[in-house]
Amino acid sequence: MHFTSRMNTSPESLLAVVRAARAPLCAAALLSTLALTSGCVVAVRPAPAAVVYPGPEEVVVTEAPPAPVVEYVGAPRPGYFWIRGYYHWYGGRWVWNAGHYERPPRVGAVWVGPRYELRGGARIYVHGYWR
């Protein structure tokens, strides 16, 4: 048995072959261009704005706060101070505020952390603030 293969050399079939071969080449060229022109982009994020805390506010609470959560302090940034985590009375319950670094609102400001006191049989939560 003898098989012969005959190629179709009509202009339409040749055009179809060229188009089929062009698609992968265009994709490869596009990827190469993207690889060569893309670089490492470094974006500088602005420093977060200082949080403004009013003076010491007091709230009568119905229960003592839970035990503090153990936190691990990350590396400090210049000009920032560590505010350790604490429980904040919010919406009739204690909510944990995770520790974080914060920039003081002004030069010389000192963070006064929140505290929990018993006064005349009432539990008082005193908010933290910058003094």
MIDOSE-1310 file (N, C-alpha, C; in nm, 2 decimals, decimal comma, always signed):
residues 131
mhft	+0,08/-0,12/+0,00/+0,00/+0,00/+0,00/+0,09/+0,12/+0,00; +0,04/+0,21/-0,07/+0,11/+0,34/-0,08/+0,02/+0,45/-0,05; +0,06/+0,54/+0,05/-0,01/+0,65/+0,08/+0,05/+0,78/+0,03; -0,02/+0,86/-0,02/+0,04/+0,99/-0,06/-0,04/+1,10/+0,01
srmn	+0,04/+1,20/+0,05/-0,02/+1,31/+0,12/-0,01/+1,43/+0,03; -0,11/+1,50/+0,01/-0,11/+1,61/-0,07/-0,15/+1,73/+0,01; -0,06/+1,83/+0,01/-0,08/+1,95/+0,08/-0,17/+2,05/+0,01; -0,25/+2,11/+0,08/-0,34/+2,21/+0,02/-0,26/+2,34/+0,02
tspe	-0,23/+2,39/-0,10/-0,15/+2,51/-0,11/-0,23/+2,63/-0,16; -0,36/+2,63/-0,13/-0,44/+2,74/-0,17/-0,41/+2,86/-0,08; -0,43/+2,98/-0,13/-0,40/+3,10/-0,05/-0,48/+3,10/+0,08; -0,60/+3,05/+0,08/-0,67/+3,05/+0,21/-0,61/+2,96/+0,31
slla	-0,57/+2,85/+0,27/-0,51/+2,75/+0,37/-0,37/+2,80/+0,41; -0,29/+2,87/+0,32/-0,17/+2,92/+0,37/-0,19/+3,04/+0,47; -0,29/+3,12/+0,44/-0,32/+3,23/+0,53/-0,36/+3,17/+0,67; -0,44/+3,06/+0,67/-0,48/+3,00/+0,80/-0,36/+2,95/+0,87
vvra	-0,26/+2,89/+0,81/-0,14/+2,84/+0,87/-0,06/+2,96/+0,93; -0,05/+3,07/+0,85/+0,03/+3,19/+0,90/-0,04/+3,24/+1,02; -0,17/+3,26/+1,02/-0,24/+3,31/+1,14/-0,23/+3,22/+1,26; -0,23/+3,09/+1,24/-0,21/+3,00/+1,35/-0,07/+3,00/+1,41
arap	+0,03/+3,03/+1,33/+0,16/+3,04/+1,37/+0,19/+3,17/+1,44; +0,12/+3,28/+1,40/+0,14/+3,41/+1,45/+0,09/+3,43/+1,59; -0,02/+3,36/+1,63/-0,07/+3,38/+1,77/+0,03/+3,35/+1,88; +0,09/+3,23/+1,87/+0,19/+3,20/+1,98/+0,31/+3,30/+1,98
lcaa	+0,35/+3,34/+1,86/+0,46/+3,43/+1,85/+0,43/+3,57/+1,91; +0,30/+3,61/+1,88/+0,26/+3,74/+1,94/+0,25/+3,73/+2,09; +0,20/+3,62/+2,14/+0,19/+3,60/+2,29/+0,33/+3,60/+2,35; +0,43/+3,53/+2,28/+0,56/+3,52/+2,33/+0,63/+3,66/+2,33
alls	+0,60/+3,74/+2,22/+0,66/+3,87/+2,21/+0,60/+3,96/+2,32; +0,47/+3,95/+2,35/+0,41/+4,03/+2,45/+0,47/+4,00/+2,59; +0,48/+3,87/+2,62/+0,53/+3,83/+2,75/+0,68/+3,87/+2,76; +0,76/+3,86/+2,66/+0,90/+3,91/+2,66/+0,90/+4,06/+2,69
tlal	+0,82/+4,14/+2,62/+0,82/+4,28/+2,64/+0,78/+4,32/+2,78; +0,68/+4,25/+2,84/+0,63/+4,27/+2,97/+0,75/+4,24/+3,07; +0,81/+4,12/+3,05/+0,92/+4,08/+3,14/+1,04/+4,18/+3,14; +1,07/+4,24/+3,02/+1,18/+4,33/+3,01/+1,14/+4,47/+3,06
tsgc	+1,02/+4,51/+3,05/+0,98/+4,64/+3,09/+0,93/+4,65/+3,23; +0,89/+4,54/+3,29/+0,84/+4,54/+3,43/+0,97/+4,54/+3,52; +0,96/+4,62/+3,62/+1,06/+4,62/+3,72/+1,01/+4,62/+3,86; +1,09/+4,63/+3,95/+1,05/+4,63/+4,09/+1,00/+4,77/+4,12
vvav	+0,88/+4,78/+4,16/+0,82/+4,91/+4,19/+0,82/+4,93/+4,34; +0,88/+5,03/+4,39/+0,88/+5,06/+4,53/+0,79/+5,18/+4,56; +0,68/+5,15/+4,64/+0,59/+5,25/+4,68/+0,62/+5,29/+4,82; +0,63/+5,42/+4,84/+0,65/+5,47/+4,98/+0,52/+5,51/+5,03
rpap	+0,48/+5,44/+5,14/+0,35/+5,47/+5,20/+0,37/+5,59/+5,30; +0,28/+5,68/+5,31/+0,30/+5,79/+5,41/+0,28/+5,73/+5,55; +0,34/+5,79/+5,64/+0,32/+5,75/+5,78/+0,18/+5,77/+5,82; +0,12/+5,68/+5,90/-0,01/+5,69/+5,95/-0,03/+5,82/+6,04
aavv	-0,14/+5,88/+6,03/-0,17/+6,00/+6,11/-0,18/+5,96/+6,25; -0,14/+6,05/+6,34/-0,16/+6,03/+6,48/-0,31/+6,02/+6,52; -0,34/+5,93/+6,61/-0,48/+5,92/+6,65/-0,50/+6,02/+6,77; -0,60/+6,10/+6,76/-0,63/+6,20/+6,86/-0,71/+6,14/+6,97
ypgp	-0,66/+6,13/+7,09/-0,74/+6,08/+7,20/-0,77/+6,20/+7,29; -0,90/+6,21/+7,33/-0,93/+6,32/+7,42/-0,87/+6,29/+7,56; -0,89/+6,38/+7,65/-0,84/+6,36/+7,79/-0,90/+6,23/+7,85; -0,87/+6,20/+7,97/-0,92/+6,08/+8,03/-1,07/+6,08/+8,05
eevv	-1,13/+5,99/+7,98/-1,28/+5,98/+7,99/-1,30/+5,86/+8,08; -1,41/+5,86/+8,16/-1,44/+5,76/+8,25/-1,57/+5,70/+8,22; -1,58/+5,56/+8,23/-1,71/+5,49/+8,21/-1,73/+5,39/+8,32; -1,85/+5,39/+8,37/-1,88/+5,29/+8,47/-1,92/+5,16/+8,40
vtea	-1,85/+5,05/+8,44/-1,87/+4,92/+8,37/-1,93/+4,82/+8,46; -1,99/+4,72/+8,40/-2,06/+4,62/+8,49/-1,98/+4,50/+8,53; -1,86/+4,48/+8,46/-1,78/+4,37/+8,49/-1,63/+4,40/+8,47; -1,55/+4,32/+8,54/-1,40/+4,34/+8,53/-1,36/+4,29/+8,39
ppap	-1,25/+4,35/+8,34/-1,20/+4,30/+8,20/-1,14/+4,16/+8,21; -1,14/+4,09/+8,10/-1,07/+3,96/+8,10/-0,92/+3,97/+8,12; -0,86/+3,86/+8,13/-0,71/+3,86/+8,14/-0,65/+3,92/+8,01; -0,54/+3,99/+8,02/-0,48/+4,05/+7,90/-0,43/+3,94/+7,80
vvey	-0,43/+3,98/+7,67/-0,38/+3,89/+7,57/-0,23/+3,90/+7,56; -0,16/+3,79/+7,54/-0,01/+3,80/+7,53/+0,02/+3,85/+7,39; +0,10/+3,95/+7,38/+0,14/+4,01/+7,25/+0,29/+4,01/+7,24; +0,33/+4,00/+7,11/+0,47/+4,01/+7,08/+0,50/+4,14/+7,01
vgap	+0,59/+4,22/+7,06/+0,62/+4,35/+7,01/+0,71/+4,34/+6,89; +0,67/+4,40/+6,78/+0,75/+4,40/+6,66/+0,87/+4,51/+6,67; +0,94/+4,52/+6,56/+1,05/+4,61/+6,56/+1,00/+4,76/+6,56; +1,06/+4,85/+6,64/+1,01/+4,98/+6,64/+1,04/+5,06/+6,52
rpgy	+0,97/+5,16/+6,49/+1,00/+5,26/+6,38/+1,04/+5,39/+6,45; +1,14/+5,46/+6,39/+1,18/+5,58/+6,45/+1,06/+5,68/+6,47; +1,06/+5,74/+6,59/+0,95/+5,84/+6,61/+0,82/+5,78/+6,66; +0,81/+5,65/+6,67/+0,69/+5,58/+6,71/+0,70/+5,52/+6,85
fwir	+0,59/+5,51/+6,93/+0,60/+5,45/+7,06/+0,50/+5,33/+7,06; +0,54/+5,23/+7,14/+0,46/+5,11/+7,15/+0,34/+5,14/+7,25; +0,22/+5,12/+7,21/+0,10/+5,13/+7,30/+0,06/+4,98/+7,31; +0,08/+4,93/+7,44/+0,04/+4,79/+7,45/-0,11/+4,76/+7,44
gyyh	-0,14/+4,64/+7,41/-0,28/+4,61/+7,40/-0,36/+4,62/+7,53; -0,49/+4,64/+7,52/-0,57/+4,66/+7,63/-0,72/+4,63/+7,60; -0,80/+4,61/+7,70/-0,94/+4,59/+7,68/-1,01/+4,73/+7,69; -1,10/+4,75/+7,59/-1,17/+4,88/+7,59/-1,32/+4,85/+7,60
wygg	-1,39/+4,92/+7,69/-1,53/+4,90/+7,71/-1,60/+4,96/+7,59; -1,67/+4,88/+7,51/-1,74/+4,93/+7,39/-1,87/+4,85/+7,37; -1,98/+4,93/+7,36/-2,11/+4,87/+7,34/-2,15/+4,77/+7,45; -2,12/+4,80/+7,57/-2,16/+4,72/+7,68/-2,08/+4,59/+7,70
rwvw	-1,96/+4,58/+7,64/-1,88/+4,46/+7,65/-1,73/+4,50/+7,63; -1,64/+4,42/+7,68/-1,50/+4,44/+7,66/-1,45/+4,40/+7,53; -1,38/+4,48/+7,46/-1,32/+4,45/+7,32/-1,17/+4,47/+7,33; -1,09/+4,37/+7,28/-0,95/+4,38/+7,28/-0,90/+4,47/+7,18
nagh	-0,82/+4,57/+7,21/-0,74/+4,66/+7,12/-0,60/+4,61/+7,12; -0,56/+4,56/+7,01/-0,42/+4,50/+7,00/-0,32/+4,61/+7,01; -0,20/+4,58/+7,07/-0,09/+4,67/+7,08/-0,04/+4,71/+6,94; +0,01/+4,83/+6,94/+0,06/+4,89/+6,81/+0,15/+5,00/+6,84
yerp	+0,23/+5,03/+6,73/+0,32/+5,15/+6,74/+0,23/+5,27/+6,69; +0,26/+5,38/+6,75/+0,18/+5,50/+6,71/+0,27/+5,62/+6,73; +0,26/+5,72/+6,64/+0,33/+5,84/+6,64/+0,26/+5,94/+6,73; +0,33/+6,00/+6,83/+0,26/+6,09/+6,92/+0,20/+6,21/+6,84
prvg	+0,10/+6,27/+6,89/+0,03/+6,38/+6,82/+0,12/+6,51/+6,82; +0,21/+6,52/+6,91/+0,30/+6,64/+6,92/+0,43/+6,60/+6,99; +0,53/+6,68/+6,98/+0,66/+6,65/+7,04/+0,64/+6,66/+7,19; +0,69/+6,57/+7,26/+0,69/+6,57/+7,41/+0,56/+6,50/+7,47
avwv	+0,47/+6,46/+7,38/+0,35/+6,39/+7,43/+0,38/+6,26/+7,50; +0,31/+6,23/+7,60/+0,33/+6,10/+7,67/+0,20/+6,02/+7,67; +0,21/+5,89/+7,64/+0,09/+5,81/+7,64/+0,06/+5,77/+7,79; -0,06/+5,79/+7,83/-0,11/+5,74/+7,96/-0,21/+5,63/+7,92
gpry	-0,17/+5,51/+7,96/-0,25/+5,39/+7,92/-0,39/+5,39/+8,00; -0,48/+5,31/+7,95/-0,61/+5,30/+8,01/-0,59/+5,22/+8,14; -0,68/+5,24/+8,23/-0,68/+5,17/+8,36/-0,82/+5,14/+8,41; -0,82/+5,05/+8,50/-0,95/+5,00/+8,55/-0,94/+5,02/+8,70
elrg	-1,04/+5,09/+8,76/-1,04/+5,12/+8,90/-1,17/+5,08/+8,97; -1,16/+5,05/+9,10/-1,28/+5,03/+9,18/-1,30/+5,15/+9,27; -1,41/+5,22/+9,26/-1,44/+5,34/+9,34/-1,58/+5,32/+9,40; -1,58/+5,32/+9,53/-1,71/+5,31/+9,60/-1,80/+5,19/+9,55
gari	-1,73/+5,08/+9,52/-1,81/+4,96/+9,48/-1,84/+4,95/+9,33; -1,81/+5,06/+9,26/-1,83/+5,07/+9,11/-1,70/+5,04/+9,03; -1,71/+4,97/+8,93/-1,59/+4,95/+8,84/-1,59/+5,07/+8,74; -1,47/+5,13/+8,73/-1,46/+5,25/+8,64/-1,35/+5,22/+8,54
yvhg	-1,38/+5,24/+8,42/-1,28/+5,22/+8,31/-1,24/+5,36/+8,27; -1,10/+5,39/+8,28/-1,05/+5,52/+8,24/-0,98/+5,51/+8,11; -1,02/+5,57/+8,00/-0,96/+5,56/+7,87/-0,82/+5,60/+7,87; -0,74/+5,55/+7,78/-0,60/+5,59/+7,76/-0,60/+5,72/+7,67
ywr	-0,50/+5,80/+7,69/-0,49/+5,92/+7,61/-0,35/+5,97/+7,61; -0,32/+6,06/+7,51/-0,19/+6,13/+7,50/-0,20/+6,26/+7,59; -0,10/+6,27/+7,68/-0,09/+6,39/+7,77/+0,02/+6,48/+7,72
